Amino acid sequence: MKIIFVRHAHPDYKLDCLTDIGRKQAEACAERLANEGIEKIYASSQGRARETAAPTADRLGLAVEARDFIRELECHSKDGSVLLGEGHPWYVADAHVAMGADITRADWRQLDPYCRSVVVERVDLVERGTDEWLAELGYVRECQYYRVVGDDTDRTVAMFSHSCSSTAALAHMLNMPFPLLSGVLHPDFTSITVLTLSNEKGALVTPRIEVLNDARHIKGIEAEKSIGN
């Protein structure tokens, strides 16, 4: 199976929709994905992700199935206290690197500011939802890997979502600490990341990275890269 993750296009965050530039980026993304053999399209239930998916879905004659689990992460503190980097995973990872802190720790959930932020609960939700989604696609989580149980796994699906929620899903699937992937992967608008999983039924497998953060299709229609969600 090939799973294509796509970040939403340039948004109006306040209205949760795309800007004019974003709509052009979404069309360019649809052109880029036209020959990928996509058979199923999923998207976060938030407007900017669904609107980004629409041109690809229209071009391929497919419906967009919205999923709540991949909605963007909330990053605020639980008690109103000030968080390092405002709690945003990109800023936090960068700040920790600047301080010489270890962003590869498996126990990152217990560290400040994560332990004081709702981001941990949201990452946990993304991880559970990702495993439930993959089980629907024919891959059941066993410890760190996935057992191929489906009869229809030789296909391609696309998931349109957000910078941090997709990073949380990818970190989980690839068994990487979330802060580490937050530090090294800053998805651009409509950036494409492609994972493949073996379709050998009964096998225990791990995803393989084919493409990572490819946004060449929006060259010439870039907007200021946002640290937003």
Helices and strands as residue ranges (DSSP letters): E 2-7, E 11-12, E 17-18, H 20-33, E 38-44, H 47-60, E 64-67, G 84-87, H 89-99, G 108-110, G 114-116, H 119-137, E 139-142, E 145-148, E 156-161, H 163-173, H 178-184, E 192-196, E 204-205, E 208-214, G 216-218
